[in-house]
Amino acid sequence: MSAELFQKMSQSILDGDSDAAAELAKQAVAAGVDPLEAINQGFVVGVNQVGESFACGNAFLPELVMAGEAMKAAVAVLEPEMKKRGTERKILGRVVLATVQGDIHEIGKTLVGTMLSASGFEVHDLGVDVPSEKILAKVREVDADLVGLSALLTTTMVKQREVIEDLDKEGLRRKVKVIVGGAPVTRDWVQKIEADGYSEDAIGAVAVAKQLVGAA
């Protein structure tokens, strides 16, 4: 019974079908399936497959977005059941995400947030055009392990450096790893501003994040 259910769960993510994912999550709860098992043996399998397909160029951005949304729908149903059972999903790390000040590009960052959540990170997405002090305040508030900074304009990239410098000044840099991303970001830039990692896409960002928290 469970094997078939897990297979359907994985398929609902591959299909990017949020309604089916939520429905299967409800069925799992009704059947007494451990919600953590449903996530790890069912839905996450689909997320990983979509990620691999995307990395190979066999799946594209819309499919990745839909898979992420389907995963969110499933987790939303399963979370109350996890709380009831007292089985919290193991959090790999706490991430503060933001598009830097002066930049209002949202899609890439949102997708990274969805994929990090789907992969077991606790994500605090501050949105777009976020000033450095707001990012630092959130890092302190949630005791973040990682900060993800997105910039899509060459003119706003400098704000990534500013946030890193501010983290340094406030003595937070030792405990917080910084990932940067966005179209104009290069490896040279990452080294120059002394960020800890960078990725060109959401799947890569998850891999980098896992490495940085020692979960890869």
C-alpha positions as CSV (number, residue, x, y, z in Angstrom):
1,M,0.0,0.0,0.0
2,S,2.6,2.5,1.1
3,A,5.0,1.8,-1.8
4,E,2.2,2.6,-4.3
5,L,1.2,5.7,-2.4
6,F,4.9,6.9,-2.3
7,Q,5.1,6.4,-6.0
8,K,2.0,8.5,-6.6
9,M,3.4,11.2,-4.3
10,S,6.6,11.3,-6.3
11,Q,4.6,11.4,-9.5
12,S,2.4,14.3,-8.3
13,I,5.6,16.4,-7.8
14,L,7.0,15.4,-11.3
15,D,3.6,16.4,-12.7
16,G,3.7,19.7,-10.8
17,D,0.1,18.9,-9.6
18,S,-0.5,20.7,-6.3
19,D,-4.0,19.4,-6.0
20,A,-3.0,15.8,-6.4
21,A,0.0,16.3,-4.0
22,A,-2.3,17.8,-1.3
23,E,-4.9,15.0,-1.8
24,L,-2.2,12.3,-1.5
25,A,-0.9,13.9,1.6
26,K,-4.4,13.8,3.1
27,Q,-4.8,10.1,2.1
28,A,-1.5,9.4,3.9
29,V,-2.7,11.1,7.0
30,A,-6.0,9.3,6.9
31,A,-4.1,5.9,6.4
32,G,-1.9,6.6,9.4
33,V,1.3,6.8,7.3
34,D,4.1,8.6,9.1
35,P,4.2,12.1,7.6
36,L,8.0,12.2,7.7
37,E,8.1,9.0,5.6
38,A,5.6,10.5,3.2
39,I,7.8,13.5,2.7
40,N,11.1,11.7,2.5
41,Q,10.1,8.5,0.7
42,G,7.4,10.0,-1.4
43,F,7.4,13.7,-2.2
44,V,11.2,14.4,-1.9
45,V,11.9,11.6,-4.4
46,G,9.9,13.6,-6.9
47,V,11.7,16.9,-6.1
48,N,15.1,15.2,-6.5
49,Q,14.1,13.8,-9.9
50,V,12.8,17.1,-11.1
51,G,16.1,18.7,-9.9
52,E,18.2,16.1,-11.8
53,S,16.1,16.6,-14.9
54,F,16.5,20.4,-14.7
55,A,20.3,20.0,-14.2
56,C,20.5,17.8,-17.3
57,G,18.4,20.3,-19.3
58,N,15.4,17.9,-19.6
59,A,13.1,20.0,-17.4
60,F,12.7,23.7,-17.5
61,L,12.0,26.6,-15.1
62,P,8.1,26.4,-15.2
63,E,8.3,22.7,-14.3
64,L,10.7,23.5,-11.5
65,V,8.3,26.2,-10.2
66,M,5.3,23.9,-10.4
67,A,7.1,21.0,-8.6
68,G,8.1,23.4,-5.9
69,E,4.5,24.6,-5.5
70,A,3.2,21.0,-5.4
71,M,5.8,20.2,-2.7
72,K,4.6,23.2,-0.7
73,A,1.0,22.0,-0.9
74,A,1.9,18.6,0.3
75,V,4.0,19.8,3.3
76,A,1.2,22.2,4.3
77,V,-1.1,19.2,4.7
78,L,1.5,17.1,6.5
79,E,2.9,19.7,8.9
80,P,0.0,19.8,11.3
81,E,0.1,16.0,11.5
82,M,3.9,16.1,12.2
83,K,3.3,18.6,15.0
84,K,0.6,16.3,16.5
85,R,2.9,13.4,16.5
86,G,5.8,15.4,17.7
87,T,8.0,14.4,14.8
88,E,9.5,17.6,13.5
89,R,11.2,17.3,10.2
90,K,14.9,17.7,10.7
91,I,15.9,21.2,9.7
92,L,19.2,21.3,7.8
93,G,19.7,25.0,8.5
94,R,18.0,28.4,8.8
95,V,18.3,30.6,5.8
96,V,17.5,34.3,5.4
97,L,16.8,35.2,1.7
98,A,16.6,38.6,0.2
99,T,16.9,40.5,-3.1
100,V,19.2,43.3,-2.2
101,Q,18.3,47.0,-1.8
102,G,17.5,48.8,-5.1
103,D,16.6,45.5,-6.9
104,I,13.1,44.2,-7.3
105,H,13.7,40.9,-9.1
106,E,11.8,38.2,-7.4
107,I,11.4,35.0,-9.4
108,G,14.8,33.4,-9.1
109,K,15.0,34.1,-5.3
110,T,11.5,32.8,-4.7
111,L,12.3,29.6,-6.6
112,V,15.5,29.2,-4.5
113,G,13.4,29.6,-1.4
114,T,10.9,27.0,-2.5
115,M,13.5,24.5,-3.3
116,L,15.4,25.1,-0.1
117,S,12.2,24.6,1.9
118,A,11.4,21.4,-0.1
119,S,14.9,20.1,0.7
120,G,14.6,20.6,4.5
121,F,15.8,24.2,5.2
122,E,13.8,26.7,7.3
123,V,13.5,29.7,5.0
124,H,12.8,33.3,5.9
125,D,12.2,35.2,2.7
126,L,12.4,39.0,3.2
127,G,11.3,39.8,-0.3
128,V,12.8,42.4,-2.6
129,D,14.6,45.7,-2.3
130,V,15.8,44.8,1.2
131,P,18.2,47.1,3.1
132,S,21.3,45.5,4.8
133,E,20.2,46.4,8.3
134,K,16.9,44.5,7.8
135,I,18.8,41.4,6.7
136,L,21.1,41.6,9.7
137,A,18.2,42.0,12.1
138,K,16.6,38.9,10.7
139,V,19.8,36.9,10.9
140,R,19.9,37.7,14.6
141,E,16.2,37.1,15.2
142,V,16.2,33.6,13.7
143,D,19.8,32.7,14.5
144,A,20.5,32.0,10.8
145,D,23.1,29.7,9.4
146,L,22.9,31.0,5.9
147,V,22.1,34.2,4.0
148,G,21.1,34.1,0.4
149,L,21.5,37.4,-1.5
150,S,20.1,37.9,-5.0
151,A,20.9,40.7,-7.4
152,L,19.9,40.9,-11.1
153,L,21.4,44.2,-11.9
154,T,25.1,45.1,-12.1
155,T,24.3,48.3,-10.3
156,T,22.8,46.5,-7.3
157,M,25.5,43.7,-7.1
158,V,27.6,46.1,-4.8
159,K,24.9,45.7,-2.2
160,Q,25.8,42.0,-1.8
161,R,29.3,43.2,-0.8
162,E,27.8,45.7,1.6
163,V,25.8,43.1,3.4
164,I,28.8,40.9,3.8
165,E,30.8,43.8,5.2
166,D,28.0,44.7,7.6
167,L,27.8,41.1,8.8
168,D,31.6,41.3,9.4
169,K,31.3,44.6,11.3
170,E,28.6,43.2,13.5
171,G,30.7,40.1,14.3
172,L,28.1,37.8,12.6
173,R,30.3,36.8,9.7
174,R,32.0,33.9,11.5
175,K,28.8,32.0,12.1
176,V,26.8,32.9,9.0
177,K,27.7,31.6,5.5
178,V,26.7,33.8,2.5
179,I,25.5,32.6,-0.9
180,V,25.0,35.0,-3.7
181,G,23.2,34.7,-7.0
182,G,21.7,36.5,-9.9
183,A,22.5,36.9,-13.6
184,P,25.5,39.3,-13.4
185,V,27.2,37.3,-10.5
186,T,30.4,35.5,-11.5
187,R,32.9,33.4,-9.6
188,D,35.4,36.3,-9.7
189,W,32.8,38.5,-8.0
190,V,32.1,35.9,-5.3
191,Q,35.9,35.7,-4.5
192,K,36.2,39.5,-4.6
193,I,33.4,40.0,-2.0
194,E,34.5,36.9,0.0
195,A,31.1,35.2,-0.2
196,D,31.0,31.5,0.7
197,G,29.2,30.2,-2.4
198,Y,27.2,30.9,-5.5
199,S,24.9,29.2,-7.9
200,E,23.4,29.9,-11.3
201,D,20.1,28.2,-10.5
202,A,17.9,27.0,-7.7
203,I,19.0,23.3,-7.8
204,G,22.6,24.4,-7.6
205,A,21.8,26.7,-4.7
206,V,20.4,23.8,-2.7
207,A,23.5,21.7,-3.3
208,V,25.7,24.7,-2.2
209,A,23.6,25.3,0.9
210,K,23.8,21.6,1.9
211,Q,27.6,21.7,1.5
212,L,27.9,24.9,3.6
213,V,25.9,23.4,6.5
214,G,27.7,20.1,6.3
215,A,24.6,18.2,5.1
216,A,25.8,17.3,1.6
